[in-house]
Amino acid sequence: MRAVGTDICRSLQAAPAKTTISPYSLRGREGQTVATPVTWDEIHGCRRPEQLVFTADEVLDRISELGDLFLPALQTRAPLP
């Protein structure tokens, strides 16, 4: 069971040919897409992966509208072993 509001990393990202980048980073792809935090409602409502692809301009609008969705992850510290 995962706690409400926790972040998950897809297991497919752990494949040898995959890379991981930090939130709000430009991706090395055509179209200036940005690694963008999304809400659980957006994930549940998504019917096609393209619905969760955002450009640099769109991300600025999202932050103005929704705030920084990654901020809670920066403010919460997990206990170290």
N, C-alpha and C positions, 0 to 999 in steps of 0.2 A: 504494500500500500504506500502511495506517495503522499506527502503532506501537501495541503492546499497551497498553491503559490510557488511550489518548487520548480526549478528548471530541470529539464531532461535533455540529455544528449542522445540523439538517435544512434543506435548501435551501428548502423550502416556507415556513420562517419568514422568509425574506427578501422575501416578497411585500409589496407596499405596504400592504395592510390588516392585516398581522400585527404583533404586538408581541413583544418578548422581555423576560423578567423574570429576575431572579437566582434561584439555587437557594434553596429554602425560603421563597419569597415566596408569600403568599396570592394566589390568582388572583381576578380580578374576575368571578367566576361564582357562581351559586347552589351551596350545599353546602360552602363552605369548603375547596375543593380547594387543594392546595399544589404548587408546582413542585418536583418531587422527583427527585433523582438516583437512577438505577436501575443495577443490575448488568447485564453482558452476558448472564448466564444468564437474568435476568428478561426481557430483550428477546427472546432466542431462544425462550423458553418461552411467550411471549405469543401468544395466539390471537385476542384481542379487545382493542381499545384500552382498554376499561374496566378491564382487569386491571392497568393501570399508572396508575390514578387513585387518589390518596391524599388523605385528609382531614387536617386539622390534628392530630387525635388520633392517627391512624394513623402520621403522620410521627414523632411523639415516640416511639412504640413501635418504629418502624424504626430510629431512631438508637440507642435503647437496645440493640437486638438486633444491628444490623449495623455500628454506628459511623457516623461522618460520611463518606458516600461521596464527598462533594465535597472533602474535606480534601486529598487528593493534588494536586488542581488548584491549591490555594492554596500548596502547599509546593514546587511545581516551577516554575521560571522558564525561559521560552524565551529564547534569545539574541535580542537586538535587532539589527536590521540595521545 
